[in-house]
Amino acid sequence: MQTKLTITLEKSIIEQAKTYAKEKGRSLSELIENYLKVVLDDNQKDIKISASIKKLQGSIKLPDNLNYKKELAKSISQKYY
């Protein structure tokens, strides 16, 4: 059953989202609905971590100022370029 929902967002976000939806050939409503399904599904998953993986936790010390996204991007660019 479809129900109408009114939300308030920043104008620039709405414009970007509409452009993105158009590029993907989807409606904005469809994108938001799919996003919410993913978020809600992820919250319901109870991930079991094996004892051997738990033992690894804390075994590597990383700098507090590490930007993992930057490091990941650098690693990917080195791999493919």
Gaussian input, Z-matrix of N, CA and C with variables (Angstrom, degrees):
# hf/3-21g

backbone

0 1
 N
 C     1     B1
 C     2     B2     1     A1
 N     3     B3     2     A2     1     D1
 C     4     B4     3     A3     2     D2
 C     5     B5     4     A4     3     D3
 N     6     B6     5     A5     4     D4
 C     7     B7     6     A6     5     D5
 C     8     B8     7     A7     6     D6
 N     9     B9     8     A8     7     D7
 C    10    B10     9     A9     8     D8
 C    11    B11    10    A10     9     D9
 N    12    B12    11    A11    10    D10
 C    13    B13    12    A12    11    D11
 C    14    B14    13    A13    12    D12
 N    15    B15    14    A14    13    D13
 C    16    B16    15    A15    14    D14
 C    17    B17    16    A16    15    D15
 N    18    B18    17    A17    16    D16
 C    19    B19    18    A18    17    D17
 C    20    B20    19    A19    18    D18
 N    21    B21    20    A20    19    D19
 C    22    B22    21    A21    20    D20
 C    23    B23    22    A22    21    D21
 N    24    B24    23    A23    22    D22
 C    25    B25    24    A24    23    D23
 C    26    B26    25    A25    24    D24
 N    27    B27    26    A26    25    D25
 C    28    B28    27    A27    26    D26
 C    29    B29    28    A28    27    D27
 N    30    B30    29    A29    28    D28
 C    31    B31    30    A30    29    D29
 C    32    B32    31    A31    30    D30
 N    33    B33    32    A32    31    D31
 C    34    B34    33    A33    32    D32
 C    35    B35    34    A34    33    D33
 N    36    B36    35    A35    34    D34
 C    37    B37    36    A36    35    D35
 C    38    B38    37    A37    36    D36
 N    39    B39    38    A38    37    D37
 C    40    B40    39    A39    38    D38
 C    41    B41    40    A40    39    D39
 N    42    B42    41    A41    40    D40
 C    43    B43    42    A42    41    D41
 C    44    B44    43    A43    42    D42
 N    45    B45    44    A44    43    D43
 C    46    B46    45    A45    44    D44
 C    47    B47    46    A46    45    D45
 N    48    B48    47    A47    46    D46
 C    49    B49    48    A48    47    D47
 C    50    B50    49    A49    48    D48
 N    51    B51    50    A50    49    D49
 C    52    B52    51    A51    50    D50
 C    53    B53    52    A52    51    D51
 N    54    B54    53    A53    52    D52
 C    55    B55    54    A54    53    D53
 C    56    B56    55    A55    54    D54
 N    57    B57    56    A56    55    D55
 C    58    B58    57    A57    56    D56
 C    59    B59    58    A58    57    D57
 N    60    B60    59    A59    58    D58
 C    61    B61    60    A60    59    D59
 C    62    B62    61    A61    60    D60
 N    63    B63    62    A62    61    D61
 C    64    B64    63    A63    62    D62
 C    65    B65    64    A64    63    D63
 N    66    B66    65    A65    64    D64
 C    67    B67    66    A66    65    D65
 C    68    B68    67    A67    66    D66
 N    69    B69    68    A68    67    D67
 C    70    B70    69    A69    68    D68
 C    71    B71    70    A70    69    D69
 N    72    B72    71    A71    70    D70
 C    73    B73    72    A72    71    D71
 C    74    B74    73    A73    72    D72
 N    75    B75    74    A74    73    D73
 C    76    B76    75    A75    74    D74
 C    77    B77    76    A76    75    D75
 N    78    B78    77    A77    76    D76
 C    79    B79    78    A78    77    D77
 C    80    B80    79    A79    78    D78
 N    81    B81    80    A80    79    D79
 C    82    B82    81    A81    80    D80
 C    83    B83    82    A82    81    D81
 N    84    B84    83    A83    82    D82
 C    85    B85    84    A84    83    D83
 C    86    B86    85    A85    84    D84
 N    87    B87    86    A86    85    D85
 C    88    B88    87    A87    86    D86
 C    89    B89    88    A88    87    D87
 N    90    B90    89    A89    88    D88
 C    91    B91    90    A90    89    D89
 C    92    B92    91    A91    90    D90
 N    93    B93    92    A92    91    D91
 C    94    B94    93    A93    92    D92
 C    95    B95    94    A94    93    D93
 N    96    B96    95    A95    94    D94
 C    97    B97    96    A96    95    D95
 C    98    B98    97    A97    96    D96
 N    99    B99    98    A98    97    D97
 C   100   B100    99    A99    98    D98
 C   101   B101   100   A100    99    D99
 N   102   B102   101   A101   100   D100
 C   103   B103   102   A102   101   D101
 C   104   B104   103   A103   102   D102
 N   105   B105   104   A104   103   D103
 C   106   B106   105   A105   104   D104
 C   107   B107   106   A106   105   D105
 N   108   B108   107   A107   106   D106
 C   109   B109   108   A108   107   D107
 C   110   B110   109   A109   108   D108
 N   111   B111   110   A110   109   D109
 C   112   B112   111   A111   110   D110
 C   113   B113   112   A112   111   D111
 N   114   B114   113   A113   112   D112
 C   115   B115   114   A114   113   D113
 C   116   B116   115   A115   114   D114
 N   117   B117   116   A116   115   D115
 C   118   B118   117   A117   116   D116
 C   119   B119   118   A118   117   D117
 N   120   B120   119   A119   118   D118
 C   121   B121   120   A120   119   D119
 C   122   B122   121   A121   120   D120
 N   123   B123   122   A122   121   D121
 C   124   B124   123   A123   122   D122
 C   125   B125   124   A124   123   D123
 N   126   B126   125   A125   124   D124
 C   127   B127   126   A126   125   D125
 C   128   B128   127   A127   126   D126
 N   129   B129   128   A128   127   D127
 C   130   B130   129   A129   128   D128
 C   131   B131   130   A130   129   D129
 N   132   B132   131   A131   130   D130
 C   133   B133   132   A132   131   D131
 C   134   B134   133   A133   132   D132
 N   135   B135   134   A134   133   D133
 C   136   B136   135   A135   134   D134
 C   137   B137   136   A136   135   D135
 N   138   B138   137   A137   136   D136
 C   139   B139   138   A138   137   D137
 C   140   B140   139   A139   138   D138
 N   141   B141   140   A140   139   D139
 C   142   B142   141   A141   140   D140
 C   143   B143   142   A142   141   D141
 N   144   B144   143   A143   142   D142
 C   145   B145   144   A144   143   D143
 C   146   B146   145   A145   144   D144
 N   147   B147   146   A146   145   D145
 C   148   B148   147   A147   146   D146
 C   149   B149   148   A148   147   D147
 N   150   B150   149   A149   148   D148
 C   151   B151   150   A150   149   D149
 C   152   B152   151   A151   150   D150
 N   153   B153   152   A152   151   D151
 C   154   B154   153   A153   152   D152
 C   155   B155   154   A154   153   D153
 N   156   B156   155   A155   154   D154
 C   157   B157   156   A156   155   D155
 C   158   B158   157   A157   156   D156
 N   159   B159   158   A158   157   D157
 C   160   B160   159   A159   158   D158
 C   161   B161   160   A160   159   D159
 N   162   B162   161   A161   160   D160
 C   163   B163   162   A162   161   D161
 C   164   B164   163   A163   162   D162
 N   165   B165   164   A164   163   D163
 C   166   B166   165   A165   164   D164
 C   167   B167   166   A166   165   D165
 N   168   B168   167   A167   166   D166
 C   169   B169   168   A168   167   D167
 C   170   B170   169   A169   168   D168
 N   171   B171   170   A170   169   D169
 C   172   B172   171   A171   170   D170
 C   173   B173   172   A172   171   D171
 N   174   B174   173   A173   172   D172
 C   175   B175   174   A174   173   D173
 C   176   B176   175   A175   174   D174
 N   177   B177   176   A176   175   D175
 C   178   B178   177   A177   176   D176
 C   179   B179   178   A178   177   D177
 N   180   B180   179   A179   178   D178
 C   181   B181   180   A180   179   D179
 C   182   B182   181   A181   180   D180
 N   183   B183   182   A182   181   D181
 C   184   B184   183   A183   182   D182
 C   185   B185   184   A184   183   D183
 N   186   B186   185   A185   184   D184
 C   187   B187   186   A186   185   D185
 C   188   B188   187   A187   186   D186
 N   189   B189   188   A188   187   D187
 C   190   B190   189   A189   188   D188
 C   191   B191   190   A190   189   D189
 N   192   B192   191   A191   190   D190
 C   193   B193   192   A192   191   D191
 C   194   B194   193   A193   192   D192
 N   195   B195   194   A194   193   D193
 C   196   B196   195   A195   194   D194
 C   197   B197   196   A196   195   D195
 N   198   B198   197   A197   196   D196
 C   199   B199   198   A198   197   D197
 C   200   B200   199   A199   198   D198
 N   201   B201   200   A200   199   D199
 C   202   B202   201   A201   200   D200
 C   203   B203   202   A202   201   D201
 N   204   B204   203   A203   202   D202
 C   205   B205   204   A204   203   D203
 C   206   B206   205   A205   204   D204
 N   207   B207   206   A206   205   D205
 C   208   B208   207   A207   206   D206
 C   209   B209   208   A208   207   D207
 N   210   B210   209   A209   208   D208
 C   211   B211   210   A210   209   D209
 C   212   B212   211   A211   210   D210
 N   213   B213   212   A212   211   D211
 C   214   B214   213   A213   212   D212
 C   215   B215   214   A214   213   D213
 N   216   B216   215   A215   214   D214
 C   217   B217   216   A216   215   D215
 C   218   B218   217   A217   216   D216
 N   219   B219   218   A218   217   D217
 C   220   B220   219   A219   218   D218
 C   221   B221   220   A220   219   D219
 N   222   B222   221   A221   220   D220
 C   223   B223   222   A222   221   D221
 C   224   B224   223   A223   222   D222
 N   225   B225   224   A224   223   D223
 C   226   B226   225   A225   224   D224
 C   227   B227   226   A226   225   D225
 N   228   B228   227   A227   226   D226
 C   229   B229   228   A228   227   D227
 C   230   B230   229   A229   228   D228
 N   231   B231   230   A230   229   D229
 C   232   B232   231   A231   230   D230
 C   233   B233   232   A232   231   D231
 N   234   B234   233   A233   232   D232
 C   235   B235   234   A234   233   D233
 C   236   B236   235   A235   234   D234
 N   237   B237   236   A236   235   D235
 C   238   B238   237   A237   236   D236
 C   239   B239   238   A238   237   D237
 N   240   B240   239   A239   238   D238
 C   241   B241   240   A240   239   D239
 C   242   B242   241   A241   240   D240

   B1=1.4373
   B2=1.5254
   B3=1.2874
   B4=1.4608
   B5=1.5294
   B6=1.3326
   B7=1.4539
   B8=1.5132
   B9=1.3074
   B10=1.4582
   B11=1.5285
   B12=1.3358
   B13=1.4587
   B14=1.5181
   B15=1.3137
   B16=1.4613
   B17=1.5185
   B18=1.3401
   B19=1.4606
   B20=1.5283
   B21=1.3209
   B22=1.4578
   B23=1.5206
   B24=1.3359
   B25=1.4638
   B26=1.5195
   B27=1.3240
   B28=1.4569
   B29=1.5250
   B30=1.3223
   B31=1.4596
   B32=1.5274
   B33=1.3329
   B34=1.4698
   B35=1.5247
   B36=1.3221
   B37=1.4688
   B38=1.5251
   B39=1.3139
   B40=1.4654
   B41=1.5234
   B42=1.3197
   B43=1.4639
   B44=1.5266
   B45=1.3313
   B46=1.4675
   B47=1.5224
   B48=1.3218
   B49=1.4640
   B50=1.5268
   B51=1.3208
   B52=1.4676
   B53=1.5241
   B54=1.3185
   B55=1.4656
   B56=1.5206
   B57=1.3250
   B58=1.4644
   B59=1.5276
   B60=1.3269
   B61=1.4660
   B62=1.5244
   B63=1.3233
   B64=1.4633
   B65=1.5205
   B66=1.3426
   B67=1.4678
   B68=1.5286
   B69=1.3230
   B70=1.4620
   B71=1.5223
   B72=1.3287
   B73=1.4580
   B74=1.5151
   B75=1.3088
   B76=1.4684
   B77=1.5220
   B78=1.3084
   B79=1.4625
   B80=1.5246
   B81=1.3086
   B82=1.4600
   B83=1.5294
   B84=1.3071
   B85=1.4683
   B86=1.5231
   B87=1.3259
   B88=1.4656
   B89=1.5283
   B90=1.3358
   B91=1.4647
   B92=1.5196
   B93=1.3225
   B94=1.4632
   B95=1.5213
   B96=1.3208
   B97=1.4668
   B98=1.5309
   B99=1.3319
   B100=1.4635
   B101=1.5226
   B102=1.3365
   B103=1.4637
   B104=1.5281
   B105=1.3190
   B106=1.4638
   B107=1.5261
   B108=1.3238
   B109=1.4695
   B110=1.5264
   B111=1.3367
   B112=1.4675
   B113=1.5189
   B114=1.3223
   B115=1.4627
   B116=1.5221
   B117=1.3051
   B118=1.4586
   B119=1.5187
   B120=1.3228
   B121=1.4569
   B122=1.5250
   B123=1.3392
   B124=1.4638
   B125=1.5184
   B126=1.3184
   B127=1.4601
   B128=1.5193
   B129=1.3164
   B130=1.4524
   B131=1.5249
   B132=1.3186
   B133=1.4575
   B134=1.5237
   B135=1.3059
   B136=1.4547
   B137=1.5224
   B138=1.3100
   B139=1.4568
   B140=1.5260
   B141=1.3067
   B142=1.4597
   B143=1.5239
   B144=1.3226
   B145=1.4579
   B146=1.5226
   B147=1.3244
   B148=1.4616
   B149=1.5279
   B150=1.3194
   B151=1.4613
   B152=1.5230
   B153=1.3360
   B154=1.4648
   B155=1.5255
   B156=1.3068
   B157=1.4632
   B158=1.5256
   B159=1.3179
   B160=1.4660
   B161=1.5210
   B162=1.3426
   B163=1.4650
   B164=1.5241
   B165=1.3303
   B166=1.4616
   B167=1.5255
   B168=1.3075
   B169=1.4578
   B170=1.5251
   B171=1.3218
   B172=1.4589
   B173=1.5094
   B174=1.3336
   B175=1.4622
   B176=1.5221
   B177=1.3131
   B178=1.4624
   B179=1.5214
   B180=1.3128
   B181=1.4628
   B182=1.5207
   B183=1.3161
   B184=1.4568
   B185=1.5251
   B186=1.3288
   B187=1.4633
   B188=1.5302
   B189=1.3252
   B190=1.4631
   B191=1.5202
   B192=1.3277
   B193=1.4615
   B194=1.5322
   B195=1.3172
   B196=1.4623
   B197=1.5249
   B198=1.3138
   B199=1.4609
   B200=1.5297
   B201=1.3271
   B202=1.4645
   B203=1.5254
   B204=1.3281
   B205=1.4663
   B206=1.5257
   B207=1.3228
   B208=1.4649
   B209=1.5280
   B210=1.3244
   B211=1.4631
   B212=1.5295
   B213=1.3166
   B214=1.4628
   B215=1.5254
   B216=1.3245
   B217=1.4638
   B218=1.5232
   B219=1.3224
   B220=1.4645
   B221=1.5286
   B222=1.3079
   B223=1.4596
   B224=1.5294
   B225=1.3214
   B226=1.4645
   B227=1.5229
   B228=1.3330
   B229=1.4687
   B230=1.5275
   B231=1.3290
   B232=1.4647
   B233=1.5248
   B234=1.3097
   B235=1.4585
   B236=1.5269
   B237=1.3327
   B238=1.4543
   B239=1.5215
   B240=1.3337
   B241=1.4685
   B242=1.4897
   A1=109.19
   A2=117.31
   A3=123.33
   A4=109.40
   A5=116.14
   A6=122.41
   A7=108.38
   A8=116.84
   A9=121.38
   A10=109.55
   A11=115.78
   A12=122.46
   A13=108.16
   A14=116.92
   A15=121.39
   A16=108.03
   A17=116.21
   A18=120.67
   A19=109.11
   A20=115.68
   A21=121.39
   A22=108.58
   A23=115.70
   A24=122.10
   A25=109.09
   A26=115.86
   A27=119.96
   A28=109.14
   A29=115.40
   A30=121.14
   A31=111.68
   A32=116.83
   A33=119.91
   A34=111.57
   A35=116.77
   A36=120.90
   A37=109.69
   A38=116.01
   A39=120.19
   A40=110.55
   A41=116.61
   A42=120.50
   A43=111.29
   A44=116.22
   A45=120.08
   A46=110.78
   A47=116.31
   A48=120.57
   A49=111.17
   A50=116.75
   A51=120.12
   A52=110.85
   A53=116.41
   A54=120.67
   A55=110.28
   A56=116.35
   A57=121.22
   A58=110.60
   A59=116.18
   A60=120.52
   A61=110.77
   A62=116.23
   A63=120.41
   A64=110.78
   A65=116.63
   A66=120.97
   A67=111.42
   A68=116.08
   A69=120.83
   A70=112.75
   A71=117.02
   A72=120.30
   A73=112.94
   A74=116.62
   A75=122.67
   A76=109.66
   A77=115.33
   A78=118.92
   A79=108.24
   A80=115.40
   A81=119.82
   A82=110.25
   A83=116.57
   A84=120.75
   A85=111.08
   A86=116.04
   A87=120.66
   A88=111.02
   A89=116.44
   A90=119.82
   A91=111.49
   A92=116.26
   A93=120.17
   A94=110.43
   A95=116.88
   A96=120.34
   A97=110.82
   A98=116.93
   A99=120.14
   A100=111.60
   A101=116.62
   A102=120.27
   A103=110.44
   A104=116.69
   A105=119.96
   A106=111.65
   A107=117.18
   A108=120.18
   A109=110.74
   A110=116.20
   A111=120.52
   A112=110.47
   A113=116.86
   A114=121.15
   A115=110.54
   A116=116.66
   A117=120.20
   A118=111.61
   A119=117.70
   A120=121.51
   A121=110.63
   A122=117.63
   A123=121.50
   A124=111.28
   A125=117.15
   A126=120.50
   A127=112.07
   A128=117.31
   A129=120.84
   A130=113.22
   A131=116.88
   A132=119.72
   A133=109.71
   A134=115.49
   A135=121.04
   A136=106.80
   A137=116.30
   A138=121.35
   A139=109.39
   A140=115.75
   A141=121.84
   A142=108.76
   A143=116.63
   A144=121.67
   A145=107.51
   A146=115.46
   A147=119.92
   A148=110.39
   A149=115.79
   A150=121.69
   A151=111.49
   A152=117.16
   A153=119.70
   A154=111.48
   A155=117.97
   A156=121.35
   A157=109.92
   A158=117.37
   A159=120.44
   A160=111.49
   A161=117.00
   A162=120.81
   A163=111.65
   A164=117.08
   A165=121.22
   A166=112.59
   A167=116.71
   A168=120.93
   A169=110.34
   A170=115.59
   A171=121.23
   A172=114.52
   A173=118.19
   A174=120.64
   A175=112.42
   A176=117.28
   A177=121.40
   A178=108.16
   A179=116.05
   A180=121.10
   A181=108.86
   A182=116.48
   A183=122.39
   A184=109.21
   A185=116.64
   A186=119.25
   A187=110.95
   A188=116.40
   A189=120.49
   A190=112.37
   A191=116.77
   A192=120.41
   A193=112.73
   A194=118.22
   A195=121.80
   A196=110.15
   A197=116.05
   A198=121.97
   A199=106.22
   A200=116.25
   A201=119.85
   A202=112.22
   A203=117.44
   A204=119.28
   A205=110.22
   A206=116.34
   A207=120.52
   A208=109.88
   A209=116.75
   A210=121.06
   A211=111.30
   A212=116.54
   A213=120.79
   A214=110.51
   A215=116.57
   A216=120.64
   A217=110.76
   A218=116.53
   A219=120.82
   A220=110.38
   A221=116.69
   A222=121.31
   A223=111.51
   A224=116.07
   A225=120.29
   A226=110.67
   A227=116.65
   A228=118.87
   A229=111.17
   A230=117.49
   A231=120.40
   A232=110.74
   A233=115.89
   A234=120.32
   A235=112.01
   A236=117.43
   A237=120.73
   A238=115.18
   A239=118.28
   A240=118.83
   A241=112.08
   D1=126.09
   D2=178.78
   D3=-85.21
   D4=137.22
   D5=176.31
   D6=-132.07
   D7=139.21
   D8=-179.31
   D9=-78.63
   D10=140.63
   D11=179.64
   D12=-133.76
   D13=133.24
   D14=176.52
   D15=-108.95
   D16=127.01
   D17=178.10
   D18=-127.49
   D19=157.53
   D20=178.85
   D21=-113.63
   D22=123.08
   D23=179.91
   D24=-134.55
   D25=163.92
   D26=175.43
   D27=-63.54
   D28=142.42
   D29=-176.68
   D30=-57.99
   D31=-42.27
   D32=-178.20
   D33=-64.10
   D34=-35.71
   D35=178.28
   D36=-65.97
   D37=-43.29
   D38=179.60
   D39=-61.70
   D40=-44.70
   D41=-179.75
   D42=-62.67
   D43=-44.31
   D44=178.77
   D45=-64.10
   D46=-41.25
   D47=-179.32
   D48=-65.46
   D49=-40.04
   D50=177.98
   D51=-64.01
   D52=-41.98
   D53=177.87
   D54=-62.48
   D55=-45.80
   D56=179.39
   D57=-60.21
   D58=-46.31
   D59=-179.35
   D60=-60.78
   D61=-42.31
   D62=179.83
   D63=-63.36
   D64=-42.62
   D65=179.09
   D66=-62.16
   D67=-33.74
   D68=-178.48
   D69=-88.96
   D70=-3.16
   D71=179.89
   D72=70.22
   D73=32.33
   D74=-178.63
   D75=-126.17
   D76=163.06
   D77=173.10
   D78=-87.40
   D79=156.14
   D80=178.17
   D81=-62.65
   D82=-38.85
   D83=177.78
   D84=-59.94
   D85=-42.13
   D86=-179.94
   D87=-64.14
   D88=-42.77
   D89=178.83
   D90=-61.93
   D91=-45.11
   D92=-179.05
   D93=-65.65
   D94=-42.47
   D95=178.90
   D96=-61.31
   D97=-45.49
   D98=179.39
   D99=-63.67
   D100=-40.11
   D101=177.74
   D102=-60.95
   D103=-46.38
   D104=-179.90
   D105=-63.37
   D106=-37.03
   D107=176.83
   D108=-61.09
   D109=-43.08
   D110=179.81
   D111=-64.55
   D112=-46.77
   D113=-179.11
   D114=-61.44
   D115=-46.72
   D116=-178.57
   D117=-67.45
   D118=-37.23
   D119=178.36
   D120=-66.65
   D121=-41.91
   D122=178.99
   D123=-62.15
   D124=-36.93
   D125=-179.94
   D126=-69.30
   D127=-23.25
   D128=-176.95
   D129=-91.19
   D130=-13.68
   D131=-178.91
   D132=-76.84
   D133=130.87
   D134=176.39
   D135=-105.05
   D136=99.74
   D137=-175.26
   D138=-83.24
   D139=125.72
   D140=177.64
   D141=-91.50
   D142=127.34
   D143=179.16
   D144=-108.02
   D145=126.60
   D146=-177.19
   D147=-68.43
   D148=158.37
   D149=-179.19
   D150=-61.28
   D151=-37.26
   D152=-179.32
   D153=-66.07
   D154=-34.14
   D155=177.02
   D156=-73.72
   D157=-39.32
   D158=178.48
   D159=-60.42
   D160=-33.83
   D161=178.70
   D162=-63.09
   D163=-28.52
   D164=-179.44
   D165=-74.51
   D166=-19.80
   D167=-176.30
   D168=-59.43
   D169=125.69
   D170=178.74
   D171=84.29
   D172=0.50
   D173=-177.13
   D174=-76.68
   D175=-19.48
   D176=178.82
   D177=-115.42
   D178=125.75
   D179=178.42
   D180=-98.16
   D181=123.33
   D182=179.99
   D183=-109.97
   D184=149.60
   D185=177.23
   D186=-60.81
   D187=145.47
   D188=-179.80
   D189=-61.99
   D190=-29.98
   D191=-176.48
   D192=-94.21
   D193=16.24
   D194=-179.26
   D195=-66.47
   D196=128.15
   D197=176.06
   D198=-101.70
   D199=94.39
   D200=-173.69
   D201=-64.55
   D202=-31.71
   D203=179.08
   D204=-65.93
   D205=-40.69
   D206=179.00
   D207=-65.75
   D208=-43.00
   D209=179.39
   D210=-64.66
   D211=-40.06
   D212=178.36
   D213=-64.32
   D214=-44.70
   D215=178.96
   D216=-61.67
   D217=-41.04
   D218=179.13
   D219=-64.20
   D220=-43.02
   D221=179.87
   D222=-63.83
   D223=-43.00
   D224=179.81
   D225=-65.98
   D226=-41.93
   D227=-179.40
   D228=-66.03
   D229=-34.76
   D230=177.02
   D231=-68.13
   D232=-35.29
   D233=-178.06
   D234=-70.56
   D235=-39.37
   D236=-172.12
   D237=-105.28
   D238=-2.80
   D239=-179.03
   D240=-123.70

